[in-house]
Amino acid sequence: MDALTLIVASGMAATIMAAAMAMLYRASSGAAGLLDWSLAGLLFLASNIVAFGAVVSGRHEILIPAVGNALYVAGHFAIGAGLRRHLGLPPRYGVLAGIAVLVAALHWLPFAQQAVANRLMLFTPIIVAINFSVVRLLWRMPAGPARAAYMPLLCLEVLFMAQMLVRAGYLAIMPETTLTFLGSQALQTVGSLFVLLFLMVAGMSCALIVIRHQELALRKASLTDSLTGWLNRRALHDLASREFARVGRGGHALSFIAFDIDHFKAVNDRHGHSTGDIAIRHVTALAEQALRGYDALFRLGGEEFAVLVTGHGPGELHGIAERVRDLIERTPLYCGDKSIAMTVSIGLATCAPADTSWEDALRRADGALYQSKREGRNRVTPCPMVRLHAVAA
Ligand SMILES: Nc1nc2c(ncn2[C@@H]2O[C@H](COP(=O)(O)OP(=O)(O)OP(=O)(O)O)[C@@H](O)[C@H]2O)c(=O)[nH]1
């Protein structure tokens, strides 16, 4: 296939990648990695412009492939840099500067100047190493809802790496193969088509990563309370419904620890609303400390909270709630030179066979909580059914 046509097509694909990533960067209020991926598109475009100029002018000085190949290698590196930045790692452009200078300088080796095939064999390990570092990062992504979004880029990088190695291997075992500078031999045409495919799919794969990441962040924000980091009522509905269905299928006991800060209005009135916010975070942090890491924690509103506990009998549930109450009572909030004593009132309830919904149990836990308030606050009250079991335990 005509080399000039492929260079123009690759240049167009690189331009689309650069523009799409830049536009997505603006639309996503500056998501990490997109500018690096836009830069990758620009570097590939620049390498195509150099190649285009060489074909059109017919000039073959070694400086032309030196610059073109350095830009091309930099394009591959920038894809990894974007991924690193997206994952919160430094992009390492200092390393890129070193690699680009090395790639350019290698063109003045007599081996590289002897034949185009030699240059291809010389630069294949460098490009494959860059692709491999991207694959390694992608492969190590933890399992979870975001992982699938990284797979298209991983497959693309593996495919690209494989074709580079096959082409270099072929040249190594067929030393009589002759390639001309920016020629249209089958081996070069195949390589150019892979570059074209890479540029077309890389942009889409990177966009997919960002879009999925933002979708998950939005979903998390919609289910989380921003002050405490605890889940909100909406999340409670999803999670408790799922757990209640599990209980119905013969799973473990499902219980609620509902609690409310005592005389919280007085904290706000005496110390101000922002100290009130600090006090809420203080109480939730202590509750987290007293609970096990795997209980689901919810802020239901204002200074009302609930913990969804699975797999514990009434006696153990009472013990857990007492630990929370005790730690909060023993740990006043220090704010400057002020010490603010805090306590919570707690109610407990476990889902019963007659319950038609988890909300029945939460309602009972709420009733028990208000009984704690009526009986003087700073105490744990199991709802009557739980209390009966607790006596038996
Ligand atoms: N600082 C702060 N205060 C809040 C927040 N949400 C609710 N509140 C306040 O919490 C207080 C709750 O007051 P009450 O419902 O009267 O309860 P209380 O003073 O704790 O009294 P008892 O519950 O009966 O012990 C109100 O003053 C609300 O304004 C919040 O996010 N931050």
The ligand as an SDF file (V2000), in Angstrom:
LIG
                    3D

 32 34  0  0  0  0  0  0  0  0999 V2000
  -23.2900   21.1240   62.7800 N   0  0  0  0  0  0  0  0  0  0  0  0
  -24.2600   20.4050   62.2390 C   0  0  0  0  0  0  0  0  0  0  0  0
  -25.4540   20.3410   62.8910 N   0  0  0  0  0  0  0  0  0  0  0  0
  -26.4340   19.6000   62.3500 C   0  0  0  0  0  0  0  0  0  0  0  0
  -26.2350   18.8780   61.1620 C   0  0  0  0  0  0  0  0  0  0  0  0
  -27.4020   18.2320   60.8980 N   0  0  0  0  0  0  0  0  0  0  0  0
  -28.2570   18.5160   61.8850 C   0  0  0  0  0  0  0  0  0  0  0  0
  -27.6860   19.3380   62.7740 N   0  0  0  0  0  0  0  0  0  0  0  0
  -28.2450   19.9060   64.0060 C   0  0  0  0  0  0  0  0  0  0  0  0
  -28.4770   18.8700   64.9300 O   0  0  0  0  0  0  0  0  0  0  0  0
  -29.3870   19.3510   65.9140 C   0  0  0  0  0  0  0  0  0  0  0  0
  -30.3230   18.2330   66.3080 C   0  0  0  0  0  0  0  0  0  0  0  0
  -31.0720   18.7090   67.3860 O   0  0  0  0  0  0  0  0  0  0  0  0
  -32.2390   17.8770   68.0750 P   0  0  0  0  0  0  0  0  0  0  0  0
  -32.9610   17.0630   67.0330 O   0  0  0  0  0  0  0  0  0  0  0  0
  -33.0490   18.8450   68.8790 O   0  0  0  0  0  0  0  0  0  0  0  0
  -31.5120   16.8580   68.9710 O   0  0  0  0  0  0  0  0  0  0  0  0
  -30.5010   17.0110   70.1690 P   0  0  0  0  0  0  0  0  0  0  0  0
  -30.2040   18.4270   70.5290 O   0  0  0  0  0  0  0  0  0  0  0  0
  -29.3400   16.1510   69.8480 O   0  0  0  0  0  0  0  0  0  0  0  0
  -31.3110   16.3710   71.3360 O   0  0  0  0  0  0  0  0  0  0  0  0
  -31.5560   14.8570   71.6220 P   0  0  0  0  0  0  0  0  0  0  0  0
  -31.4280   14.1240   70.3430 O   0  0  0  0  0  0  0  0  0  0  0  0
  -32.9270   14.7850   72.1430 O   0  0  0  0  0  0  0  0  0  0  0  0
  -30.5460   14.4390   72.6250 O   0  0  0  0  0  0  0  0  0  0  0  0
  -30.0810   20.5410   65.2640 C   0  0  0  0  0  0  0  0  0  0  0  0
  -29.6730   21.7130   65.9140 O   0  0  0  0  0  0  0  0  0  0  0  0
  -29.5850   20.5460   63.8390 C   0  0  0  0  0  0  0  0  0  0  0  0
  -29.4590   21.8540   63.3150 O   0  0  0  0  0  0  0  0  0  0  0  0
  -24.9720   18.9940   60.5100 C   0  0  0  0  0  0  0  0  0  0  0  0
  -24.6970   18.4070   59.4550 O   0  0  0  0  0  0  0  0  0  0  0  0
  -24.0180   19.7570   61.0850 N   0  0  0  0  0  0  0  0  0  0  0  0
  1  2  1  0
  2  3  2  0
  2 32  1  0
  3  4  1  0
  4  5  2  0
  4  8  1  0
  5  6  1  0
  5 30  1  0
  6  7  2  0
  7  8  1  0
  8  9  1  0
  9 10  1  0
  9 28  1  0
 10 11  1  0
 11 12  1  0
 11 26  1  0
 12 13  1  0
 13 14  1  0
 14 15  2  0
 14 16  1  0
 14 17  1  0
 17 18  1  0
 18 19  2  0
 18 20  1  0
 18 21  1  0
 21 22  1  0
 22 23  2  0
 22 24  1  0
 22 25  1  0
 26 27  1  0
 26 28  1  0
 28 29  1  0
 30 31  2  0
 30 32  1  0
M  END
$$$$
